[in-house]
Amino acid sequence: MPSYSFDVTDKCVKFMQMSIKDMPGNSGQEVLVEDLDYSGCRFLVVVEVDENSITIKCEGIVRIRSNHPEAIEIIMETAEQQGELIARQAEIPGPWSLVDANTTGNWKIVGLDSEWFL
């Protein structure tokens, strides 16, 4: 059974960042949100193909670090939830073909990939 994988970490992290950008309530929180470290995040779409079906699974690790996590705990939790949400969206087959995704190396996420986002 052939399988393909696509790294969608950058897309998922960008979505997480966009989801929390307006949440800080003061300038200190703004700085902490801007300084969040997303290097521990990893999202990989795995597509397995057999004779009768295609299985799509997004495997994600969400690890966000902050210098002062207590001050932005709710914001960080929201970012993590949004990362998990967009990872589930990556499992929805889109109007594009697997051949196109494999050729370009770009797995599109339904509801995320559009002209304004990329």
C-alpha positions, 0 to 999 in steps of 0.5 A: 500500500503506497503512502505519502506524507506532507508537512503542514506545520507552517500552515498550522502554526500560521493559523494558530498565530492568526487565531490568537493575535487579538487576544492579549489584554495588555502590552505585556501579554502582546510581547509574550504572544509575539515571543511564543516559541512554536518550534515544538509544533509539528503537523504531518499529513499522511495519506495511505492509498490501497485498491479501494480507498484513501485514508488521510490522517494528520498527526500533530504535536503541539508544544508552544513555549513561553517565557511566562506561560502563567500570564498568557495561559488561556491564550496558549490553550486557545492556540493549542486548540486551534492547532488541533482544529486545523489538523483535523481540517487537514484530514478532509479530502479537498477538490484537488487530487493526490497527484497534484498534492504529490507533484507540488508537495503542497497539501491543501487544508480545506477552509484554510488554503485560499488566495488571502491566506497563502 
